[in-house]
């Protein structure tokens, strides 16, 4: 199959050196295996002239009906995370950081949420700052925390000041994948990579089913920091966050994954589920709990 044909079916532009293109270029279908996470995948096979081609089987998968929401099957809703993304005017980045640190201190004093991470984008969407907050007690805990912070007079002043530093802002409520390693703070000097994916609607269970296996290929250097999917805000968003010592360590770690039997199949299986993808390199702020 040509690169052009593959791009037509997947909706994703592939570089000529893309490993997935190489997988399909010889006309053979790679073997895929599935886990047990409430997923039924149609068997992909070659058919004669009167039957269905293997591509229709590969890219049309059937998920069994369920009485549970996908988010319930993939995560625990008692712990909610919020990802705040602020696009800062370049000249005001330092003032923004000073301002937001004060908001963090007020929020902690009010016990209205726990800051888990705070980063400035170094490569990618520059002048962007990301914060991840943790709330316990489900969405009732989120409601209580938001009321406490929004009604605090000191924080109101900080928000009004902070708005003058911003171009735009965005927030999402996200849940952690249950199969991802527990989120823990890192020490020392690290960089982080957030790889964000927009999936085709209806494919979240397939994504989770596959990554429940794939994450085992990415544990060697403990690079897996967090894996989330969106609940409120932009939907069918997935965020995988990785921690590395530096860009060279990132390169070596990712290349090592490709040498492990099975990783290429995981990639080949998940690529057709993606509509868009994005990568950003992050540096922790001075008040980020994870370094």
Protein Blocks (a to p, Z undefined) as FASTA:
>chain_A
ZZklmmmmnopacdfklmklmmmmnopacdddddfeopacdddddddfklccfklmmmmc
cddddfbdfklmmmcfkbccddddddddfklmmmmmmmmmmmmmmmmmnonaccfbdcdd
fbhjehiacdddddehijmlmmmmmmmmmmpmklmmmmmmmmmmpfbdcdddddddfkbc
cddddehjdddddddddddehilmmmmmmmmmmmmmmmmnopafbdcddfbhcehiacdd
dddfblmlmmmmmmmmmmpghjlmmmmmmmmmpmbdcdddddddfklmbZZ
